[in-house]
Amino acid sequence: MMLLVALFAVAALVWIVPVVQYGRTIQMASVVLIMGTVFGPLFFAIDGPIQISLDRLLWVAMFGLLLIRWRGGELSIPSLNRMDFLIGGLVGWLLLSTITGGEAPDRGTPPMARWIFYMAMPLGMYAVARLSSIKESDLRWIHLSLLSVGLYLAVTAVLEVTGVHAIVFPHYIVDSKDWEFFGRGRGPLMNPSGNAIVMSIALTITALGVVHSTRRMKAFYAILTTVMLAGLYCTLTRSAWMGAIGAMAIVALVHSPRWVRVLGLASVILVGGAAVTGLKDDLLRMKRDKNLTSADAEKSVQLRPLLAIVAWEMFKDKPIAGHGFGHYFAHSEPYHSIRSYGIPLENARPYAQHNVFLAILVDAGLIGLMLFVGFLIMVSASAWQLARDVGRSVLARNTGLIWLGTFAAYFFNGMFQDTTIIPMVNMFLFFTAGLAVAVAKQGLETNRVEQHVARSHMHQAVPTN
């Protein structure tokens, strides 16, 4: 193991000097997202007290670069606002919940590792976005990076479902020995919902490209949008489809005439209601995984009410502080034996909660849930104001819409999955949140310079007595 670390360190030395000289922290953050998605721990990792992977090393290097920029006077720490305190309070409360949750469960990710990789590291992505000075060129880089990784995931999902496995990279994606979600577009994250959330972010960017680009480029972005929709369909996941529709609807809501929005909403309600009524049985019994029968698919849907009842009973016992973040399996066992409901709650025993809000409520109590929901609402409100501010540049306004598209995908998938335990999902969520908050509160670096110059000219133009 030490030999591998030494070889990697020698190879990294080649890139240290140019990165320190010219690298920008906000751009490096997008590289961390790409590396974590495509070349994460499943691709390469060194096991130890803390598992080391390429993206985690880059995450540490990103903070080293941030420190260098701050020490050199190139970055200044902005004044903290309510959203910063809220997200810091959320991650801090989950740490306290992790420590006080009692004995760790004998299955699943250890609670402290879960907090580090699924909460603390995403908080770091938020912090880097908030602390970095952001230029329009940085936003172009980020949008291109998110679009590229989404396009890669979409093409990979299509290849997975169509059976063209020979050119899928990394190849572990199509390893049938890892049977869960095999046959669906699970991607390198090995989870269709996580795959869909990242693709929905890219879908938001392609939809914005259709709106804002020239006529020739509109056709190009329309093709990319079609590819993204094909990839999302190949997840064969209902929540993924709803998240994609929600992301596109947000773009349409901002950029369509009012009559189009009203007509579109009415059409969705009518057509969606008719489809759900007529195709209810088909949707419930839709075969998706190659190793999952249609009856199994229906059973997975029927498990959710059982899990909700278990969550309710666990919540009643510890409503304020919860049972401990990451400690669900250590405390849920007795609740599956309750007979008063007259339904087989024991069928849900092997499963974690399938709803992100219920998962946080059970683990971290009302305090954790209120902090989490408050964070999502406040960032969304700030992003909406940014997206509707006609005084901002198109890139700045699009940053607000990208967060809203991310939130839509996260929300719909989170209603049917505990998205906090899907690799990389919170990294994307917290980074796009920090980016939207930073642009909304601090503006872009070029804008700040222009405003300073304008104020200087106005000051010079005022006659003095």
Salt bridges, closest charged atoms under 4 A:
GLU74 OE1 - ARG69 NE 3.70
ASP84 OD2 - ARG130 NH2 2.59
GLU136 OE1 - ARG140 NH2 3.50
ASP138 OD1 - ARG24 NE 2.75
ASP289 OD1 - ARG184 NH1 2.87
GLU298 OE1 - ARG285 NH1 2.36
GLU313 OE2 - LYS316 NZ 3.31
GLU333 OE2 - ARG349 NE 2.87
GLU346 OE1 - ARG339 NH1 3.34
ASP363 OD2 - ARG114 NH1 3.75
ASP389 OD2 - ARG392 NE 3.20
ASP418 OD2 - ARG114 NH2 3.38
GLU445 OE1 - ARG24 NH2 3.75
